[in-house]
Amino acid sequence: MPDKMDRTQQPPISELEELDLQKPVRTVLPNGIPLSVINSGEQEVCRIDLVFEAGQLRQNTLLQALFTNRMLREGTTRYTSAEIASKLDYYGAWLELTCSMEHAIVTLYTLNRYCRETLSVLHSMVTEPVFPEKEFATVVDMNLQRLQVNLANVEYLSQRSLLGSLFGENHRTGSLRRRKITAVSRQNT
């Protein structure tokens, strides 16, 4: 049985002796797109992040950035949403779609041996999206449900309130967050 810790005593604080962070190799592709690569050795999995300057501060319409990002997996000129999900699942890949204040990020985790196949799907998603209306309605419903859960979460509400307090109602960061909550709340009542 392991030694019991005395939780009444704070553990000692010590200096970090060595932190070995690998720096990315940065280059620019022939088409002008910057590329940063971190080669962490012989792993069977790679992570590919596409980062676009397309976050909430750059949108023209409320929720435009969020829904544009979320709709990328819902169909392209070559693949339906079911085909995208099936292909990524078949090749053991995982897709994350994230939208922040400043950026829209598409992250693909894929096995190295299927990188070509999954990159083909990813390429179609970001260059040939079709934004089908039926799938859009489903995405809106899912996000409304998620928001309703979040509106009962104290941490979520505190973060929203803090941003409004820090930036003020006239700043896009402060007012944008409150408008989202208000607009969706009114829509559901």
CORGIPE-V513405 format. One record per residue. N is the residue number from 1. OMEGA is omega in whole degrees, -180 to 180 (none if undefined). Layout:
# CORGIPE-V513405
n:omega
N:OMEGA
N:OMEGA
This chain:
# CORGIPE-V513405
n:omega
1:-177
2:177
3:178
4:178
5:174
6:-175
7:175
8:-180
9:177
10:177
11:-178
12:177
13:180
14:179
15:174
16:-175
17:-177
18:176
19:-176
20:177
21:180
22:-180
23:178
24:172
25:-176
26:178
27:177
28:179
29:-179
30:179
31:176
32:-179
33:178
34:-179
35:175
36:-177
37:172
38:179
39:-176
40:178
41:-175
42:176
43:179
44:-176
45:173
46:178
47:179
48:178
49:170
50:-176
51:-178
52:173
53:-173
54:-178
55:-174
56:179
57:-178
58:-177
59:178
60:-177
61:179
62:178
63:-179
64:-177
65:-179
66:-175
67:175
68:180
69:-177
70:-177
71:-177
72:-179
73:-173
74:175
75:178
76:177
77:-180
78:-174
79:170
80:178
81:179
82:179
83:177
84:-179
85:-179
86:-179
87:-180
88:178
89:-179
90:-178
91:177
92:-178
93:179
94:-177
95:174
96:176
97:-176
98:176
99:179
100:179
101:-174
102:-172
103:166
104:-175
105:175
106:-178
107:178
108:171
109:-176
110:174
111:-179
112:-175
113:178
114:-176
115:-179
116:-178
117:-178
118:176
119:177
120:178
121:180
122:178
123:179
124:-179
125:-175
126:-179
127:-176
128:-179
129:-179
130:177
131:-179
132:-174
133:-179
134:179
135:178
136:178
137:179
138:179
139:178
140:180
141:180
142:-180
143:175
144:178
145:179
146:-180
147:179
148:176
149:-180
150:-179
151:174
152:-177
153:-177
154:-179
155:179
156:-179
157:179
158:179
159:180
160:-179
161:179
162:180
163:177
164:180
165:-178
166:-173
167:-179
168:-177
169:-179
170:178
171:-176
172:-179
173:-179
174:-176
175:-178
176:-178
177:-179
178:179
179:180
180:-178
181:-179
182:-177
183:-178
184:179
185:180
186:-178
187:-176
188:-179
189:none
